[in-house]
Amino acid sequence: MRVDCEQDHGESISAGAGKLPTRHVFYPEKTNPKMAKTKKKIRKEAFAPDPHLTHEKDALGTNRYEDVYYEHELGAVTEVLQESGQKFLVRGTGRVQLRLELWSERMVRIRFSVGTPDRDFSYAISEAARPQDAGGKIKEQKAAFSITTPALRINLAKADGKLTISDKITGQVLHEYAAGFYGRSTLNRGLEQVRIQLKTDKKESIFGLGDKAWPTNLQGAKFSNWTADSFAFGKGHEALYRCIPFYYGLRKGAAYGVFLDNTYQSHFDFNTHKNDVATIWAEGGEFDYYFIYGPELNEVAAQYHQLTGLPELPPLWAMGFHQCRWSYYPEQRVRELAQTFRAKKIPCDAIYLDIDYMDGYRCFTWNKDYFPDPKQMISDLKTDGFQTVVMIDPGIRVDEDYPVYAEGMAADVFCRRSSGELMVGPVWPQECVWPDFTDPYVRDWWGPLYRELYVEQGVSGFWNDMNEPAMFKVNSLTFPNDVLHDYDGAPTNHKKAHNIYGMQMTRASYDGLKALQPAKRPFLLGRASYSGGQRYAALWTGDNVASWEHLQIANRQCLRMAISGYSLVGTDIGGFVDDPTPEMMTRWLQLAVFHPVMRVHSMGNNEDGAAEVEAAAVKEAEKNNRQDQEPWVHGKEATKHNRRAIQMRYQLLPYLYSAFRQHLNTGIPVLRNLFFYDQTDPNCLKYGDQFFYGEDLLVAPVLKPGIKTMQVYLPKGQWYDFWSGDLLAGKQLIKAKIRPDRIPVYVRAGAIVPSVEIVQHTGEMRKLRHLELSVFTAAQGSSTFYWDAGEGYGYQAGQYTERTYKVEQQGKKTVVTQVIHGEFNASFRETQIRFVGLNHPPTKYIIDGKKMTTGVFYTKRAVVITVPFDFSEIIIG
């Protein structure tokens, strides 16, 4: 039985040339008769003008109309000016300006502006990202202008400004307009749409766009980007918590990326009308986007990460197991929770406190009835190896006796409507106000508010929730568009600022935590964000549901988030809404072993995660039947399986942490679909639910109940079964037997996987004396182990150890070498090396030139030796 739920899956309006653009409608059915029957449907496309609008050419004389709209295009291209080695200004007969900017020989920025261009400003682009010399050359041809780099050819048609980008060497077309750029404005609303249409077909695969709850390939689907409180979202929900307008295309084996850096609501329609047209549009602003060429998917990912930035290395405890619920209180219950983890020998590093720890939902306060001495509780928890993480929301309670509100009012930091009145609305309190995090002054005001919790009381991490920003009682779920924002010195409305509000909240929190404790790595978990927000906070996928379908969605969302820039990601294990079955909970934990953020979170006895709380009803429900989701709630057998999954997470932390470090060095995502390994293999595309964690581990999660076997696809190369040690050939389907206590995991032949013994929390790893290395023997191979203090910034000054291990078979000998970089003095003193897949039993081994006659022992599937941690060479034969 195959666990694979993948499935395969326009009109263009542009103005004519001249001072007063005329309407021109591009209907694909005019060139494709098969599309004629869909003409009526296409005319009603979402990006078409509203029926009540009157085109400006029809708004004649002195008559008045409900609203009048104008269409804008580049028109016929008249000249292309090379302003510098990297920048080109394109002039046409229309009101649209086009600027092309070469950021590298494989990346070009394409910027359409209706009228005067905006300032050159972006929240997404990393401060470290800069255009590089791309060796750009321009040439005028009879029908087009051509700009070339060593890798790309960019053709701009003189007649209509249509753009085509192709591989300069192979000539393969990668990016081709189906119609010229289109813009539309109205007298009442101003600029309301900017749009391009691209040629595509069903054979072209589309990936990315962040947290979309959809199968891996987005071809044939459409989505919106508008950060929204999405309680109990379902499959296909168009707009979720994140706005990440970045996607990959894979066309005839060549990969590219498109990143639309526009914070307005944006829409991506990937050929839903099966007319071979992809339509991308935004509801305002400039159509400012980056085309990124691989041709390998990993190369596209690396360039996108270099453009939008990478996170810091998280503290090691952040990659341990975390337990959360809405809500754990009072203090005695939190202490009992911690004691139960330790008594049951289930590792755990962090306990989260949801909104009920606060005094009446007032952020940065404690409910003294529930937590009379939070500092002592936090200290005691830390002594037992638990970090405390608390929630901070953006909605500040309206209460003149609440210092945060009073000081915020005095400093004028809260959002206001266009009339000047405060934006007041309900979230958890009946009346809230919201800081304008797009104002640097407000961000600087916000950061120090964490001082008491973070510095004085010892809270280790924070959780920024409800930051879409969410608002209760209204169908829009958020602010009206007339709310004003500073937007870092270029005041605008909420229509433009909405999608970056959550990102700027996490930025303000992150910067504040860095300033308050400069020697401590911040851990911040956020919900809403925009491209580039990975620089400030980890993410989880939001208020999901305890169902097998949502387990499948969780797997795909984490993969999609990782390839979209957010490798530090996880889900609400077991589902936030409803109760998982014992089997489902176990399978979710087994999957989450391989998610960088591993957190159980549930809504407990609360009724709705997007509405006000009926506190009395919740307390009554808790008395009658407390809905818990800890690893032990389903009985002895399930507890055993769940414990084993969490223990596996801790045993593999050296590998998982090392892989995250590699991500920061290379920009290649920690989690990757199989097709990132081999994008030419159709089966790698077909089996989209399997994935890699790092370079060496291939994971095949169990996503359906009750199955005894499942088909797993092994790509090219050779693979070892992680559990049995069996060597398997690649490029084949295998039938994997499914056991209740594990999921199929495979290891690349030639990999050397570091691990440690079972600990109860990451703090115990600082005392470990033995590192374990599993050498999965091959003709040759290599892997890297990275380790540091797990906290602080000593690693930036060389206080780390990075060890590159190589394995090579020389006749009957197997040679393992180690090259060491860095100055960190790890606690490890010995390395236990487990050789998997040796073809014959060894009779001797040599360590750094010294022959050894003892110390070899055999297990059922491996040969094991113990050597010094700092060995240079081992020869076994």
Residue, then its C-alpha position, 0 to 999 in steps of 0.5 A: m500500500r503506497v502512502d502518497c497523496e500527491q496529485d497532479h494538478g486566463e485572461s490578460i488585459s493590457a493597455g494599448a500604446g499612447k497617452l490614453p491606453t485602450r483596452h486589449v483583452f488576451y484570450p488564450e482561446k483565440t490561439n487555442p480553439k479548445m479554450a473557446k468554451t471557457k471564454k465566458k468563465i475567463r471573462k469573470e476571472a478574479f483579476a478582471p475589473d469590477p462590473h460597476l467600474t467604467h473604463e476611462k474611454d467610456a467616461l465621456g462628457t460631464n456624466r458621473y459614474e460610480d467609479v472610473y478605471y484606467e489601464h496601464e502598460l509599458g507599451a512599445v519599448t522605445e529605448v533601454l538605457q544602461e544606467s550602470g553595469q547592473k541597472f537598466l531603465v526601460r522606456g516605453t510608450g505607456r505610463v509604466q516604467l520598467r527597471l531591470e537590475l542584475w543581482s548576479e549572473r543568475m538573478v535579475r530583479i524586474r521592477f514595474s512601476v505605474g507612474t513615478p517609482d516608489r522608494d527602493f525599500s524592502y522588509a524582505i531583503s537581507e541587509a547583507a544582500r547586494p547586487q553582484d557584478a554579473g557581466g551584463k551586456i546589452k544589444e539592440q536587435k530588430a525586434a527586441f532588446s537583449i541583455t545577457t549575463p554568462a548564464l542568462r539571456i533576457n529578451l524584451a520585445k519592442a512591440d509590447g514589452k513582453l519579457t523572455i528569460s532563457d538559459k544562455i548556454t542551452g537556449q531553454v526558455l525559462h520565463e516567458y510572458a503570455a501578455g505584457f505587464y498590466g496595471r489598473s487604477t480607479l479614481n476612488r481606489g487608486l492603484e488596485q492591481v499590478r499583474i503579469q501572466l506567464k506561459t506554463d503547462k501542466k508538465e511544469s512543476i510548481f513548489g513553494l509559497g510557504d504554508k499552503a495546505w495543498p499537495t506538493n505540486l501547486q500546478g493547477a491550483k490558485f492561492s492568495n497571500w494574506t496573513a489570516d487567523s486560520f483556526a481549524f483550516g482545511k485543505g485548499h484554504e487559500a490564505l493562511y498565516r504566512c505571506i511568502p510570495f516565492y515559488y520554484g518552477l521546474r521546467k524540463g529538468a531546469a529549476y528557477g525561482v520567482f519572488l514577488d516582493n510586494t506586501y499587498q495581498s497577492h494572488f498566484d493562479f497556476n494554470t487553473h483554467k488549463n489554458d497554459v497560463a499562470t497569472i500573478w497579481a497584487e492589489g497595489g504597489e509595484f510589481d517588483y520581483y526577482f527571477i532566480y535561476g538554478p538550474e538546480l533546485n538547491e542552487v535556487a534555494a541557496q540564492y533565495h536564502q542569500l537574498t532574504g537572509l538566514p536565521e541565527l543558530p538556535p540554542l540547542w534546547a530549542m531543538g529539544f522536545h517542547q510541551c504546550r497546551w492552552s493552558y497549563y495553570p496554576e503553578q502546581r499543575v506546571r510542576e506536576l507536568a515537569q515531574t511527570f516527564r522526569a518520572k516517566k523518563i520522557p525527555c523534554d526541554a521546554i514547557y510553554l505557558d499560554i494566555d492564561y498565565m497573564d493577569g486578565y490577558r495583559c501582556f508582560t504580566w502574571n496572574k498572581d493567583y495562578f503563579p504567586d512566585p513565577k521567578q522561583m518556579i522558573s528557576d526550579l524548572k530550569t534546575d530540572g532541565f526545563q526552559t520556560v516559554v511564554m506567549i506575548d500577543p500584539g493586542i494590548r488591553v485598554d486599561e488606564d491602570y495597566p502600565v504597558y497601555a498607559e506608557g504606550m498611550a503617552a508615547d503614541v505607539f498604537c495604530r490609528r485610523s485615517s480619522g486619527e482615532l485609535m484602532v480599538g478592537p477585541v482579541w482576548p480582552q474586549e478592547c485592545v490597541w495594537p503597536d505599530f511595529t512598522d515604526p522603528y520608534v515603536r519597535d525600540w519601545w517594545g523591546p525593553l518591555y521583555r526585561e522583567l520576564y526575560v532578564e529578571q524572572g528567567v523566561s527563556g523564550f517567547w511565543n508571538d501569537m495572534n500577530e496577523p494581526a487577528m481581531f475577533k467578531v468581524n469576518s475580515l479577521t483583522f483591521p480595516n484597510d484605513v488603519l495607518h502605519d509608519y512603514d519605516g518613514a513612508p506612511t501608508n495604510h493597512k492594505k499595504a502593511h498587513n502582510i508584514y505586521g507579524m514579521q515586524m512584531t517578531r523583529a521588534s521582539y527579537d531585537g529587544l531580546k538581543a539588546l537585553q541579553p546580548a550573550k544569549r541566543p534568542f528563541l522566538l516562535g512566531r505565527a504570521s510572517y512575510s518572506g525574510g521573517q526567518r531572520y527573526a523567529a521560528l514558525w509553527t504551522g498554526d491551529n491545525v486539526a487532529s486528523w489523518e488528513h492534517l497529519q499529511i498536511a503538516n508534513r507538506q507544510c513543514l517541507r514547503m515552509a523549509i524550501s520557502g525560507y523557514s527551516l526552523v519550523g514545526t507543527d502542533i503535534g497531534g493537532f491543536v483542535d480535537d483529540p488524536t487517536p493513540e496511533m495518530m499521536t504516535r505517528w505525528l511524534q515519529l514524523a516530528v522527530f525530523h522537524p526542527v521545532m518539535r512541539v506538542h500543542s493542543m487547545g485543551n477544553n477551549e472551544d474556539g481558537a479564534a474567538e473570545v473565551e468562555a472562561a467559566a465553561v472552560k473551567e467546568a469542562e476541565k473538571n469533568n473531562r480534562q482534554d490533555q495531549e501529553p505523550w503518556v495520555h493514551g496508556k502504557e503501550a502508546t506511552k512506550h512508542n511515544r517515549r521511543a520517538i522522543q528519545m530518538r530525537y535526543q539521540l539524533l540531536p548531534y546530527l540534527y543540530s549539525a544539519f541546521r548549521q550546514h543550512l546556515n552555511t549553504g542556504i540549502p533547506v534542512l528539510r527537502n523533498l526528494f526532488f531536491y536530491d534528483q530533480t530529473d527523476p519522475n518518481c522523486l516528484k511523485y513521492g512528495d511526502q518523503f523527504f530528507y533531513g540534512e544530507d544523509l537521512l531519508v524519511a518516509p512518514v506513516l500518514k495513514p492509519g492501520i497500515k502494515t506495509m507501504q511503498v517507499y521510493l529510494p532515489k539514485g545511489q545506495w541506501y541503508d535501512f536505518w533500523s536493520g542495516d540492510l543495504l538497498a539499491g536506489k532507483q527502486l520502489i520497496k515495500a517497507k514493513i510498518r511497525p507501531d514503534r517506528i517509521p521507515v528511515y534510510v541512510r545514504a551509503g557513505a554517510i557518517v551519522p553522529s548520535v549520543e546516548i539517551v538524555q532527559h534534556t539537552g543540558e545533560m549533553r554538556k556532560l556526555r563523554h561518548l559520541e557515537l558514529s554510525v559509519f554506513t560503509a561505501a566505496q567512499g563518503s563523507s559527513t560533517f559533525y558540528w558542536d558548540a556550547g549550545e548557547g551564546y555566541g562563542y561559536q562566532a569566535g571559533q568556539y566550536t568543533e566541526r569535524t569532517y569524517k571520510v570513509e573509503q574502502q581500499g580493498k579489504k580495508t576500510v579507512v575512516t579519517q577525521v579533520i577537525h576545525g574550531e577551538f571548542n573543547a567538547s565534553f566528549r572524550e571517546t568515540q564509539i564507531r559502529f561500522v554498518g555494512l562491512n563485507h567481512p569480519p575484521t581481524k585488526y584495526i589501526i588507530d593513528g598508526k598504532k595497531m590494536t588487538t582488542g576492543v572490537f566487538y560485534t553486534k547483530r548488524a555492525v562491528v563496533i570499536t571505541v577510539p579517542f574523540d580526536f582520532s585522525e585515522i582509523i584502518i579496519g580490516 
